[in-house]
Amino acid sequence: MSAEPLNMSAEKRRAFRAGKFPEDIITKDMIREMTCSIDCSPGTPNPKEFKVTEGMLLTKVPADMTPPLEYCDHLLKINGTSVTTKKEMQETFYKLAKTNKPHYLSLTVRRIISVERIDARSVPSNASIKKPPSKDKYAKPTKGYLYYKVVLIYFPRSKLGINVKSYGNVVYVESTDCSWGSTTRRFLYLGDAILKIDDTEILDVQTTQSAIRSGFQKNGIITMIIERANEQFSSKFVRSVLSFNKALDPFIPADVVKSCADQLAHYEKNGFIEPTPIFRGPTKDYSSAKRVTVAQKLVVNKRIASEVFNPDSLSVVPDWNDPKNR
């Protein structure tokens, strides 16, 4: 999707940074208060690793706290004590870190949960269950789906976090970005079909992009109706759509292919010569060493980003050690 910034009004940006959303869209039943308990090592948390807006929405937290914390959670309490300003938050974190002892950090936040299951009577006309059955075995199944209404909020400095593709007049979520700051984090799975955005029914990628941008620019909030496969036949079709038209190998020019073929023929005829070592000068032989000493221990934690998969669309991998599967 387009990475261009949205031209939201300054008034709307200030309202969102303050945590003020339209009450007719973000209703009270969508707002949940929850408490997260986090095990902290001595000298943590570092107050500099936390950033909030003027409305106390979290826009930056330490990497090891995501989850349970989510982008733009509204911070209410730290260890049961209410905090209403950035200064109070930093002072509280500083006092905890100053004790230099391991401890548990309890954070109470207010979070918007904006996914709602809807029934078949509320789905738009382009939903699969409203289409007539087809005898074509390659056509999309008309059964085996769940439907949801998803409300997406364009928080301060957030990003959309999805790529989509069109197949058979249906737009599918092709990839997701579940990193910190993603608007669609926790809400969309790979293979979800976007049926409607606000009042616009979706049939192609261009309409999807226009509806998302215009909806966010209007009030910073859009409402999606999505279709999610939850049975074997519908899930199999969605998997085939996601893999359709993906090039297995990159295009390689003919002269490169010929050069590689000539080099391979040369190796087959003359053998492969061990390349000259890049080291110069004498090297020490450690083959007879009886003892190894570790001079420094360095452990680096690397977070692995992943996309959200719909569990119903995953296939069971057969056990090839079982004679029945051979």
C-alpha positions, 0 to 999 in steps of 0.5 A: 500500500502507499507509504505517503503521509496522510493529509489529516487536519491539525485539529484531528491530529491534536485530538488523536494525540489527546486520545479523543475519538468520535464517540459514535464510532469508538463506543464505550464497549470497544474500550477495555481496561487491562493490567500487564505484569512485566518481570524487570531486571535490576536497573530497569525500566529506563525512562528514556525508552518510553514516549507518550503523547500529551494524552498519555498514549504510548508511542515508544516502549522497550522492545521486550515489552511488546507484547504485552503493550501495544502501540498507543495504549492509554497509560493509566497507572504504574504499580497501582498509582495513577499517572496523568503526565509524562513527568510523573511517568518518568519520575516513577520509572526512575525511582523503580530503576534506582532501587537496582533490584529485580522487580515486577512492573504493573502497568494499567492501560486502556486499549481499543479492541475494535474487532466484532463478529457479524452474522450473515445478514450484515455482510455486503452483497460481494460476500461469497455466501451471497453468490450462487454456487458454481460448478467450476472446481476452480471457482471460489467456494461459497461456504466456509467463512466467518465475517468481522467488522474491523475498526482501524484508527490512524494513531499518531505516526502509525503506518497501515502495515498491509499489502493487498492483491486482487483475484477474481474481483476480490481483494485479499490481504497478501502480507502484514507488518506486525511491527510496533506502530502498525495500524492493522496489528492484531486485526488482520490475517493473511488471506482475509478478504476485504469486502467493504471499507466504510460505504464502499464495496471493494472489488480491486486494489485501486479502490481499496487504496482510495477508500483507505486514504480518503477514510483516514483523511476524513476522520482518521478512522475507517471501518472494514468488513472482512471475510475469513476462511475457516473450513478446509475447502475455503482455506485451500482456495485462499492459500492458492490465491496467495501463491498465484502469480508469484515467480519461483525464480527471478529472470536471468539474462541469456548471457549470464546463463551461458556464462554459468553453463560454460563455467560449470562445464569447465569445472566438470572437465578440470575439477574444482580447484580450491580457492587461494586463502585470503589470509596472509602470513603464518596462522596458528594451528589449533587442531591440538588445542586441549583447552578453550578460554572464553575471553568475553561473553556477549549475548544479543537478543534479536527479535524475529518479525513475522506475519499473522497467519490465520490458524484455520488456513494452515495445513497439517504436515504428514509424518513421512516416517510413518509407512502409511504416508510413503 
